[in-house]
Amino acid sequence: MVTPGLLGLLRDPGRLRQARIGLICHPASVTPDLTPAADALRAAGIDLGALFGPQHGARGEKQDNMVESESSTDPSTGVPIHSLYGDARQPTPEMLNGLDALVFDLQDVGARVYTFVWTMTLAMEACRDAGIRFVVLDRPNPIGGALREGPVLREGFESFVGLHPIPLRHGLTVGEIARLANERFGIGCDLEVVPCEGWNREAWLDDTGLPYVLPSPNLPTLDSCTVYPGMVLLEGTNLSEGRGTTRPFEIFGAPFLDARAVTSALEAMALPGVKFRVCHFEPTFQKHAGELCGGAQLHVTDRAAFRPVRTAVAVLRAAKDLAPGEFAWRQPPYEYETKKMPIDILWGSDVLRKGLEAGHTAGEILAGAGDEVREFEEMAGEFLLYR
């Protein structure tokens, strides 16, 4: 079984036993036997001074995206919980006062737009400015680290869903991103990464022996994580990405879509590793809540061949072609960005939006993404922890 960084620290707690720490955590911050990280660290004699919660809260209680969390007190430990998704998305000097180190233990899902890695880099900057250590307890990338898909974020399109130039499906762990950001992107904090033991880049989470604990409410299974790096793009449109259903990101649709027509169009593309099933659903919240939506469900048949980003671009192409008068881009604000188009900050440039509007195919839109990924891989190679 793979050993996460949390267990590595618990086996050698002496490095933090004389330090008062803050812990950035959420429900997936657990040991392999499902003990919460905060409880395990306290039991190891580590002085826990504060908890910090990312998007969806330290307890993962905020169901929808863009729902802010309030600071509070943790009932089991009695320590303050500082929200990093609200008025502050970066630890303030007041939050860090009295701490000797800030420990990061969040489960990422392998997509640039998942905000936890940007909570991490912002916290690294705050620790640098405060002169305290930043310790990353690494965890496996649940969808593996062998495959990457572009595009890479371009300058001018930075936001809380992408602060540094990495691919949309990045293929890294949080520890590797921290090393890359600290050295190549110039953060320069006092960084320590406690690596996983026994993980290799080919391994998905269900190969590791570790339990799957949903990292956020709308990624309930590894299947939803598998499609997420692409299907999250639907957040930049008026299509439902399945929020408010039991299979978010695996199903999509809208009241104006003909389910059979869109499914037939996608099946005709013969996309690798995925089949599409005619699907109808009524979201209980978010887009089109209470309305009957027509669309499709993605069934991944070969996850090694499946390309979530290419698949999602094909979904957008089909939906726009079949409902040109009704399909629309979501307007800002979105994830604290009030001017840039949501689809542009999700994609990392305006190439997708302009390409679809010009009638380009998915292949044409993605034509340069492979070169971007190869350039990224050359840059990031020295910061990899696993082979």
KOLBA-460682 format. One line per field, with one value per residue (C-alpha): x, y, z; residue number from 1. Coordinates in steps of 0.2 Angstrom, whole numbers. Layout:
N
px (X, ...)
py (Y, ...)
pz (Z, ...)
num (NUM, ...)
END
This chain:
387
px (0, 6, 10, 4, 15, 4, 10, 28, 26, 18, 32, 44, 35, 51, 53, 38, 36, 44, 33, 16, 8, -7, -15, -23, -35, -52, -62, -50, -35, -35, -23, -26, -37, -47, -41, -43, -26, -29, -33, -18, -6, -12, -10, 8, 12, 12, 5, -10, -13, -26, -35, -37, -51, -50, -65, -80, -73, -62, -76, -81, -99, -102, -110, -110, -95, -92, -100, -89, -85, -85, -71, -76, -70, -67, -78, -66, -50, -55, -43, -49, -53, -48, -57, -46, -62, -70, -64, -47, -40, -22, -18, -16, -2, -15, -20, -1, 3, 10, 13, 30, 25, 10, 6, -3, -13, -26, -31, -29, -38, -25, -33, -26, -43, -46, -43, -33, -16, -19, -24, -7, 4, -5, -1, 17, 19, 11, 23, 38, 32, 30, 46, 38, 40, 28, 27, 17, 11, 11, -3, -5, -13, -29, -30, -11, 4, 9, -3, -5, -17, -15, -18, -5, -11, -6, 0, -15, -27, -22, -36, -40, -43, -25, -11, 4, 7, 3, -7, -26, -23, -6, -1, 8, 6, 4, 21, 28, 18, 25, 43, 40, 31, 44, 59, 53, 39, 48, 39, 55, 47, 55, 48, 48, 39, 36, 34, 22, 31, 28, 18, 23, 16, 6, -4, -22, -29, -38, -21, -14, -24, -29, -47, -56, -63, -72, -61, -76, -94, -96, -82, -90, -81, -65, -76, -80, -62, -58, -69, -67, -51, -61, -80, -76, -75, -94, -95, -90, -106, -125, -124, -127, -111, -122, -121, -137, -137, -129, -116, -109, -97, -101, -118, -122, -136, -148, -167, -163, -153, -160, -152, -153, -146, -131, -127, -127, -116, -103, -104, -101, -84, -77, -68, -55, -60, -77, -95, -110, -128, -144, -148, -162, -161, -167, -154, -159, -148, -137, -140, -158, -163, -180, -180, -179, -162, -158, -140, -128, -119, -100, -95, -76, -72, -53, -46, -28, -35, -48, -43, -55, -50, -52, -69, -75, -71, -80, -95, -95, -93, -108, -119, -115, -119, -135, -142, -133, -147, -148, -130, -121, -105, -107, -104, -93, -91, -84, -72, -68, -64, -76, -70, -63, -74, -76, -73, -56, -49, -55, -46, -31, -34, -47, -42, -57, -70, -64, -61, -79, -86, -76, -83, -66, -66, -59, -43, -40, -43, -31, -18, -5, -8, 3, 18, 14, 13, 30, 38, 30, 37, 55, 53, 45, 56, 68, 55, 47, 47, 41, 46)
py (0, 18, 28, 47, 61, 62, 45, 49, 64, 54, 41, 55, 69, 75, 88, 97, 92, 109, 119, 126, 123, 127, 114, 117, 102, 95, 79, 69, 74, 57, 43, 26, 20, 36, 45, 64, 72, 85, 71, 60, 75, 80, 61, 62, 76, 90, 107, 111, 130, 133, 124, 132, 127, 129, 130, 120, 122, 113, 100, 100, 106, 119, 109, 121, 130, 149, 147, 155, 148, 158, 157, 147, 136, 117, 108, 93, 102, 119, 128, 141, 137, 151, 151, 153, 154, 171, 188, 180, 167, 169, 167, 184, 189, 188, 170, 165, 174, 163, 148, 141, 131, 129, 111, 108, 91, 93, 79, 87, 79, 83, 98, 115, 123, 114, 128, 118, 120, 139, 140, 131, 143, 158, 151, 148, 166, 171, 160, 167, 184, 179, 170, 153, 135, 128, 109, 99, 82, 74, 63, 53, 61, 51, 50, 46, 56, 48, 58, 77, 87, 105, 119, 127, 143, 159, 175, 187, 174, 171, 169, 158, 144, 146, 156, 149, 141, 122, 111, 109, 90, 93, 75, 81, 79, 94, 92, 93, 108, 116, 112, 119, 135, 138, 137, 141, 153, 162, 160, 156, 150, 139, 123, 105, 91, 75, 63, 48, 31, 17, 28, 28, 39, 25, 22, 28, 30, 13, 5, 12, 3, 20, 24, 37, 51, 64, 79, 91, 87, 86, 74, 59, 45, 42, 41, 59, 64, 55, 66, 82, 89, 92, 92, 106, 117, 116, 128, 142, 139, 138, 119, 109, 100, 89, 98, 95, 77, 61, 60, 78, 80, 63, 69, 85, 93, 108, 110, 115, 100, 85, 71, 58, 71, 76, 58, 52, 66, 62, 43, 47, 56, 39, 47, 35, 27, 33, 29, 41, 36, 46, 54, 65, 73, 87, 96, 100, 116, 127, 128, 123, 118, 108, 109, 93, 93, 82, 77, 62, 52, 48, 30, 29, 12, 14, 27, 25, 30, 42, 61, 71, 88, 83, 74, 90, 101, 88, 90, 109, 108, 96, 106, 123, 115, 107, 122, 138, 149, 143, 138, 153, 157, 160, 179, 185, 186, 168, 163, 180, 186, 200, 204, 189, 177, 161, 150, 159, 157, 139, 136, 147, 158, 164, 150, 138, 151, 160, 143, 136, 153, 151, 134, 125, 106, 100, 94, 111, 120, 108, 108, 117, 110, 95, 107, 117, 101, 95, 112, 111, 93, 99, 113, 103, 87, 92, 95, 77, 66, 50, 40)
pz (0, -4, 12, 11, 17, 33, 38, 35, 46, 60, 59, 62, 72, 80, 66, 71, 90, 96, 83, 85, 68, 58, 47, 30, 29, 23, 25, 14, 26, 34, 38, 29, 43, 41, 57, 53, 51, 65, 78, 72, 73, 91, 96, 90, 102, 89, 95, 84, 85, 71, 56, 39, 27, 8, -4, 3, 21, 32, 35, 17, 21, 8, -6, -21, -28, -25, -8, 5, 22, 38, 51, 67, 81, 79, 91, 93, 95, 101, 90, 78, 60, 48, 31, 15, 4, 7, 12, 13, 1, 8, 27, 35, 47, 61, 56, 56, 72, 85, 72, 68, 53, 42, 36, 20, 18, 5, -8, -26, -41, -55, -63, -64, -61, -44, -32, -18, -27, -28, -9, -7, -17, -9, 8, 3, -1, 16, 25, 15, 21, 39, 40, 45, 37, 25, 25, 12, 16, -1, -8, -24, -39, -40, -59, -60, -65, -82, -93, -96, -107, -112, -113, -102, -93, -103, -96, -94, -89, -71, -58, -43, -55, -62, -55, -63, -80, -79, -90, -87, -83, -75, -69, -54, -35, -24, -17, -35, -39, -22, -27, -45, -39, -25, -37, -55, -51, -38, -22, -12, 5, 18, 10, 15, 6, 15, 0, -2, -1, -14, -27, -45, -59, -67, -52, -50, -32, -33, -36, -20, -7, 0, 3, -8, 3, -8, -8, -12, -12, -31, -34, -25, -34, -43, -59, -56, -54, -70, -81, -71, -79, -95, -90, -78, -93, -94, -79, -91, -101, -98, -99, -83, -78, -67, -51, -41, -47, -40, -54, -56, -71, -78, -84, -93, -102, -103, -106, -124, -129, -138, -128, -143, -155, -144, -139, -158, -162, -149, -153, -171, -166, -159, -145, -137, -120, -118, -123, -121, -115, -118, -101, -94, -77, -66, -55, -38, -37, -48, -67, -73, -55, -56, -75, -86, -95, -110, -112, -110, -97, -100, -97, -97, -104, -105, -93, -101, -118, -112, -114, -103, -110, -129, -124, -116, -131, -142, -130, -131, -150, -152, -140, -149, -166, -161, -151, -158, -153, -135, -131, -122, -112, -94, -89, -75, -60, -57, -44, -39, -57, -62, -79, -89, -96, -85, -100, -103, -86, -85, -102, -98, -114, -126, -139, -134, -134, -150, -159, -155, -161, -177, -180, -177, -173, -156, -165, -172, -155, -147, -161, -151, -134, -136, -139, -124, -113, -119, -115, -98, -95, -99, -87, -73, -74, -61, -48, -50, -34, -42, -57)
num (1, 2, 3, 4, 5, 6, 7, 8, 9, 10, 11, 12, 13, 14, 15, 16, 17, 18, 19, 20, 21, 22, 23, 24, 25, 26, 27, 28, 29, 30, 31, 32, 33, 34, 35, 36, 37, 38, 39, 40, 41, 42, 43, 44, 45, 46, 47, 48, 49, 50, 51, 52, 53, 54, 55, 56, 57, 58, 59, 60, 61, 62, 63, 64, 65, 66, 67, 68, 69, 70, 71, 72, 73, 74, 75, 76, 77, 78, 79, 80, 81, 82, 83, 84, 85, 86, 87, 88, 89, 90, 91, 92, 93, 94, 95, 96, 97, 98, 99, 100, 101, 102, 103, 104, 105, 106, 107, 108, 109, 110, 111, 112, 113, 114, 115, 116, 117, 118, 119, 120, 121, 122, 123, 124, 125, 126, 127, 128, 129, 130, 131, 132, 133, 134, 135, 136, 137, 138, 139, 140, 141, 142, 143, 144, 145, 146, 147, 148, 149, 150, 151, 152, 153, 154, 155, 156, 157, 158, 159, 160, 161, 162, 163, 164, 165, 166, 167, 168, 169, 170, 171, 172, 173, 174, 175, 176, 177, 178, 179, 180, 181, 182, 183, 184, 185, 186, 187, 188, 189, 190, 191, 192, 193, 194, 195, 196, 197, 198, 199, 200, 201, 202, 203, 204, 205, 206, 207, 208, 209, 210, 211, 212, 213, 214, 215, 216, 217, 218, 219, 220, 221, 222, 223, 224, 225, 226, 227, 228, 229, 230, 231, 232, 233, 234, 235, 236, 237, 238, 239, 240, 241, 242, 243, 244, 245, 246, 247, 248, 249, 250, 251, 252, 253, 254, 255, 256, 257, 258, 259, 260, 261, 262, 263, 264, 265, 266, 267, 268, 269, 270, 271, 272, 273, 274, 275, 276, 277, 278, 279, 280, 281, 282, 283, 284, 285, 286, 287, 288, 289, 290, 291, 292, 293, 294, 295, 296, 297, 298, 299, 300, 301, 302, 303, 304, 305, 306, 307, 308, 309, 310, 311, 312, 313, 314, 315, 316, 317, 318, 319, 320, 321, 322, 323, 324, 325, 326, 327, 328, 329, 330, 331, 332, 333, 334, 335, 336, 337, 338, 339, 340, 341, 342, 343, 344, 345, 346, 347, 348, 349, 350, 351, 352, 353, 354, 355, 356, 357, 358, 359, 360, 361, 362, 363, 364, 365, 366, 367, 368, 369, 370, 371, 372, 373, 374, 375, 376, 377, 378, 379, 380, 381, 382, 383, 384, 385, 386, 387)
END
